[in-house]
Amino acid sequence: MGPASGPSLLLLLLLLTILPLAPGDPMFSMITPNILRLENEEKVLLEAHDYGGNLAVTVSVYDFPDRKLSLSRGNTYLTKDNDHMSTVNIKIPANRELTSGKGKKFVTVQADFGGTVVEKVVLVSFQSGYLFIQTDKPIYTPRSTVLYRIFTVDNDLLPVGRTIITPDGVPIKRDFLSSGRLFGISSLSWNIPELVNTGQWKIEAHYEDAPQQVFSAEFEVKEYVLPSFEVQVEPTEKFYYIDDPQGLEVTITARFLYGKNVDGIAFVIFGVQDGDQRISLPQSLTRVQINDGSGEARLERKVLLSGVEPSGADALVGKSLYVSVTVILHSGSDMVEAERSGIPIVTSPYQIHFTKTSKFFKPGMPFDLMVFVTNPDGSPAPNVPVVTQYSKGSSFTQEDGVAKLIINTQKTFRSLPITVSTRKDGIPESRQTKRTMNAQPYSTMSNNYLHISVPRVELKPGEDLNVNFHLRIDPTTTQENKIRYFTYLIMNKGKLLKVERQTREPGQDMYALPLTVTEDFIPSFRLVAYYTFINNNGQREVVADSVWVDVKDSCVGTLVVKGGKKEEKVYPPGQLLTIKIEGDRGSRVGLVAVDKGAFVLNRNRLTQSKIWNMVEKADIGCTPGSGKDYAGVFTDAGLAFQTNTNLQTPDRTDPECPKPDAWRRRSVMLTEKRMDKAGQYPKQLRKCCEHGMRENPMKFSCERRARFIQHEASCVKAFLDCCNRIGSTHSAPLGLTQSESTCLWASQRGEKQRYSPTKPQHRHQNEDVNVDLLPPPKPPAPFRLASGFPLVWSGLVWLGSFTGKGSVQEQTSDLLCPLPALFRYLGDQDATMSILDISMMTGFSPDTGDLHQLSNGIDRYISKYELNKAFSNKNTLIIYLDKISHDQEDCLTFKVHQYFNVGLIQPGSVKVYSYYNLDENCIRFYHPDKKDGLRSKHCHTDVCRCGEENCFMHPMDEKITLDDRLDKACEPGVDYVYKTRLLKKELSSDFDDYVMVVEQIIKSGSDEVQVGQERRFISHIKCREALKLQEGKHYLMWGMSADLWGEKPNISYIIGKDTWLEQWPEADECQDEENEKLCQDLANFTENMVVFGCPN
């Protein structure tokens, strides 16, 4: 028989690819953190499974995707002595290729197992460590000095950049310092000038190689006087039951800073807080006597319910209360304010969370349910019994609010619905809380499982933890004896701390591991374990599990600060104070002395728990443990897993963990309520009811929406009934009720309070809610054309940003924003048959779904609309209105989509005019970055020109030849050709001025400039990144005569899309081989232009 040919050879290859693995085929695996931090040493775990010999392994790290740079390399050997398992340390340097530009960066990690290559693409993080900023006081006066320290927690004491920012967001000081110059603690200062903006200032710091990760601290600048006493406000309960008839009682404590109790008067007022909205309750204002440093105040339930709209108790659940107190001494010599906020209004004293438990279970194995119970203010609730429907007894929460319940599952379970309830004695059943979750089964190919169980104890460094590994082997598995070991890893703060392999004897299904908790495990660690084998189908399989373990936060070292001698408790001014510090040898300690009056004002002190919480947030793992399958276990723990048998985890592309979807109003319950309500009406009125339950783009009230209905009265009545009914099921906005007198409460920390009782001028109305979405509208334009239409343009509410580096291909999502417009006719009566002519911004188009709803609803706001798209990518929207009101502002809102991202967005316009009188019109422009919407312009005396066009883009990827330069420089319209040197840059918020010295005139133009003279070249700010001009560098430049601006001899040059701008290498740079040809071409170009000129 002859050799195999075409089709038969292909069939043979296909059969070979689907053959099962032989029992002895080895598997080479590589495990690495799925986020690698720059300038940090990371471990890579290498294993050879079912391999008998010795094996040399080389690990290499390359840039992705080019693979041009070798960033790190390491070698190791896998032998029988190390169980064919070893680790290699890699360290990725912060080179220019990885840190320059925006966007996510990746590297390729490659392991060469003696010719078998395993590689993985891994995400790179710029966070090299942590920075903590501490100021000596929270508040300063002008002309004082801010003392602050920057603590650097990193491995290599990298350079740190620091910036001081004004309350307006303007950076006024920016520089770099070495974090190692003071061994990780940099003590700094900044002198506040006499004339300074008051408000909240900010100090920002970041590592030089990681500018994306910014750490900050705030301080306030204002005129103030330190208080002589301290005021504390404490409620008797940390929450308020909405059905408690006794109301909320608070205790006020006032003491002088030297310890004596205060006698005086306190003015107390309560209020309701809903997010950022605060509503004070004027009727709650009371005057309280402070005797011997103590006083009490109470908020009555009827005052709370009558002080807000709607007045129903259900509308208040989920909101919070605050209480503001001003204490004045009897002598009137001093006054101090205090506030206690965040007192939740609840129906139950506890909340149940499932944030610390796995969402996956192994059928037929115990499921460890970790229930987290908190008080309404979010603090852990200890000693609270919790039960599930699967357990007869209860489990009590510990000091951290966590209770462990074990649920026995069956092999047939396809899901595990769990309901957890509290069973606290002394609390009626109606005030107990419950919550449900649904756990999903771990997915495996052959019903083999691994379960890690740890006891629920509060761990401290130095203690031992008993970890139990449970293996459930399917009885039908023929290769059960091949499962000879499992590997476990310990991770902390995104790093591999420990890697071990545990031998398994045939038939052994459980193994206990004593694990000693060290200081390296703080604040928490992850334990990941897995085993591999070949199943009955001849396929290589991996079974894995993980668990997250919390460790009590504590200092790694010891520190004790003691005062002087016991008899020296009071020190007069000028006396020396002796302090004794005890700590670990070699430690560095930062000390600060602060007036107690300033210390009591500081509610945001840097504490140990805040430091550990920040470290905890940087954990690259995303769940409390386990996963939907073996790949999910590794991924959720923050690990990348890759083998030569195509068993692998998906590549991680986002440093942030995926966030759960937020609940929206359109829930199943709300949909059912809408259907039930509409079903109560006959068919002819059902549409009126359904449209009344739609969300309104302008956020109009039901009554205002009903004014736009042109149907019969029965339809209006059904519309209002359904609109008001569905509105009551939403989270109702709270409003201030009308009262005989309203106390205008202007509360600011550190300032005196004044009370001004005034008469209310108007009652809160729901139709004003649309104002919350818009910035304060400017007054109407001062000009009027006949009885024209002054259009009040409220600007855009941006939901996203679309500025950044990169190509158009990076624009993958459809950005949208609501576009609201306010308008009113200035005549004596409503204007009939009016038109809105809206020109869209470049790359934007209106949402036709919104326009259809506005024109076809029962509450009909526009007659019709027309959308015309021109060849220039400019959309024009024409909206026809039946009328425009003369006595109130009309409003239209619809979304606009950005379908194409451009560098310079050209403004859009809105023109309103009368159909019957075209002279009655008004126009306004709008733009995302400009308040007036007008284009930027250059002005010389009283003559201006438009300053927005495309930027010059140098063809970096093309090889520019001598002939190309000659052809471009001799094109019609080119006015000048210079060799220039950038003397200085004058940057502004709109345009950049580049002062150039003309060093050689290669082609003379309209400007009679001489060699050595300076000229200004002007460019739009958005072209700054494209140009990247450097001071002291030389450039070849030419441009069009139309880009010359001004009058002789003060001519300026515009850098536009037709400008040629090319860097000319310096004399020493021309000696480099890579620049030799470019320098020669530029010299030849200059000679040709000077000697021969242009052919025409």
Buried (B, 14 or more C-beta within 10 A) or exposed (E): EEEEEEEEEEEEEEEEEEEEBEEEBBBBBBBBBBBBBBBBEBBBBBBBBBBEEEBEBBBBBBBBEEEEBEBBEBEBEBBEEEBBBBBBEBBBBBEEBBBEEEEEBBBBBBBBBBEEEBBBBBBBBBBBBBBBBBBBBBBBBBEEEBBBBBBBBBEBBBBBBBBBBBBEEEEEEEEEBEBBEBEBBBBBEBEBEEEBEEEEBBBBBBBBBBEEBBBEBBBBBBEBEBBBBBBEBEBEBBBBBBEEEEBBEBEBBBBBBEEEBBBBBBBBBBBBBBEEEBBBBBBBBBEBEBEEBBBBBBBBBEBBBBBBBBBEBEBBBBBBBBBBBBBBBEEEEBBBBBBBEEBBBBBBBBBBBBEBBBBBBBBBBBBBBBBBBBBBEEEBBBEBBBBBEBBEEBBEBBEBBBBBBBBEBEEEBEEBEBEBBBEBEEBEEEBBBBBEBEBBBBEBBBBBBBBBBBEBEEBEBEBEBEBEBBBBBBEEBEBBEBBBEBBBBBBBBBBBBBBBBEEBEEEEEEBEBEBEBBEBBBBBBBBBBBBBBBBBEEBBBBBBBBBBBBBBBBBEEEEEEEEBEEEEEEEEEEEEEEEEEEBEEEEEEEEEEBEEBBBBBBEEEBEEEEBBEBBBEBBBBBBBBBBBBBBBBBBBBBBBBBBBBEBBBEBBEEBEEEEEEEEEEEEEEBEEBBEEBBEEBEEEBBBBBBBBBBEBBBBBBBEBBBEBBEBEEEBBBBBBBBBBBBBEBEEBBBBBBEEEEBBEBEBEBBEEBEEEEEEBEEEBEBBEBBBEEBEEEEEBBEEEEEBBBBBBBBBBEEEEEBEEEEEEEEBEEEBBBBBBBBBBBBBEEBBEEBBBBBBBBBBBBBBBEBBEBBBEBBBBBBBEBEBEEEEEBBBBBEBBBBBBBBEEBBBBBBBBBBBEBBBBBBBBBBBBBBEEEEEBBBBBBBBBBBEEBBBBEBEEEEEEEEBBBBBBEBEEEEEBEBEBBBEBBBEEEBBBBBBBBBEEEEEEEBBBBBBBBBBBBBBEBEBEBEEEEEBBBBBBBBBBBBBEBEEEBBBBBBBBEEBBBBEEEEBBBBBBEBBBBBBBBBEEBBEEEEBEEBBEBBEEBBEBBEEEEBEE
